[in-house]
Amino acid sequence: MELKHSSGNYGVLLVNLGTPDEPTTPAVRRYLNQFLSDPRVVDVPKWLWQCILKGVILPFRSPRAAKAYSSIWWEEGSPLRVISERQQKALQDALMFAVGHKLPVELAMTYGQPSIPDALERLTAAGVTKIVVLPLFPQYSCSTTAAVFDGIAAALKKQRLLPDLRSVHHYHDHPAFVKAMAGKVSAYWQQNGRGKHLLMSFHGIPQRYADQGDPYAQHCHETATSVAEALGLSATEWTISFQSRVGREQWLTPYTDDTLKAMPAQGIKDLDVICPAFSVDCLETLEEIKEENREYFEHAGGEQYRYIECLNDSPCHIQMMVTLIKEQLVGW
């Protein structure tokens, strides 16, 4: 692929959700305060929500979350940040090969560090005037993808000269993504054996968001169906569920924890689990799915429980990103 302009014009911004800087209560509290103060995430009236957040949620949830983060923290740092940095480097190398010269790739988090404003500043300093934004959320949601663009818009409000922007809105049913997900599962099965059932657990959102037009639930079902078809699974060999619900409001169902508790009584005792909404392993996969939900399944009578890790920085994932980015560069 040959770009029409100098290589310095083009750049890529990878964005994931975020992570605390360290697994301590103060660091987790700072992160949760920023994350949960975003109206894209929680749309309760600000005056009411801030009272609840500051007075109840942060004091009690921060220490518990810090303990959970400590259980999955790596020597190099947060798994989400460490793997995301590996993705950044691998993608830049792969793009060099794909387009014939260097395209700057910067990593940002919607919440926490590295921040979106800092990443945009680094791209500008590198002479980039055309930016492809790739939010690492396959399925669009107002609480993830839209929040990325809120952050970009807020950062660019301070600039006189705005860059040209192109963005990947979603890629939940993109053939390259489906191929990567199915390939990841198949490779795992070849190396470790195959369970009798596959559970695809997606992060949840409040049902109200879907009722108001958020396409996330539809995207999740389309992803699950496409991956199952690519793997050649029958309708009885896989299940979709939604995890990580918070509060008393109804979220997307069926819930992952309830599903796992019920499976052994239904004759499903040999299970593989994947999380197709997550581009990188993080607290929700390594602690919630790999450990906590495993206990629910085993205590209910489950015998074999295997968590298949996210795409992370695997070659198939990086190649998928290259494909998405090259599609955005065409005709620019």
RAPEFEN-V64734 format. One record per backbone hydrogen bond with DSSP energy under -1.0 kcal/mol. CO is the residue of the C=O (numbers start at 1). NH is the residue of the N-H. If there is no record, write none. Layout:
co: (CO CO)
nh: (NH NH)
This chain:
co: (6 9 9 11 12 13 14 15 16 17 22 24 25 26 27 28 29 30 31 32 35 38 38 45 46 48 49 50 51 52 52 53 56 57 58 61 62 63 64 65 66 67 69 69 77 78 79 80 81 82 83 84 85 86 87 88 89 90 91 92 93 94 95 96 104 106 108 114 115 116 117 118 119 120 121 122 123 124 129 130 131 132 133 134 135 138 138 141 141 144 145 146 147 148 149 150 151 152 153 155 156 164 166 171 174 175 176 177 178 179 180 181 182 183 184 185 186 187 188 189 197 198 199 200 202 205 206 206 207 208 209 210 215 216 217 218 219 220 221 222 223 224 225 226 227 228 234 237 239 241 242 243 250 254 255 256 257 258 259 263 263 264 269 269 271 272 273 274 275 279 282 283 283 285 287 288 291 292 293 294 295 296 297 298 304 306 311 314 315 316 317 318 319 320 321 322 323 324 325 326 329)
nh: (9 129 130 132 106 134 108 136 110 111 24 28 29 30 31 32 33 34 35 36 38 41 42 49 50 52 53 54 55 56 57 58 60 61 62 65 66 67 68 69 70 71 72 73 74 82 83 84 85 86 87 88 89 90 91 92 93 94 95 96 97 98 99 100 12 14 16 109 119 120 121 122 123 124 125 126 128 127 164 11 166 13 168 15 137 171 172 144 146 148 149 150 151 152 153 154 155 156 157 158 159 131 133 174 178 179 180 181 182 183 184 185 186 187 188 189 190 191 192 193 272 239 274 241 243 252 209 210 211 212 214 213 219 220 221 222 223 224 225 226 227 228 229 230 231 233 237 198 200 202 256 204 207 242 259 260 261 262 263 266 268 267 303 304 306 199 308 201 278 312 286 287 288 290 292 293 295 296 297 298 299 300 302 301 271 273 314 318 319 320 321 322 323 324 325 326 327 328 329 330 332)
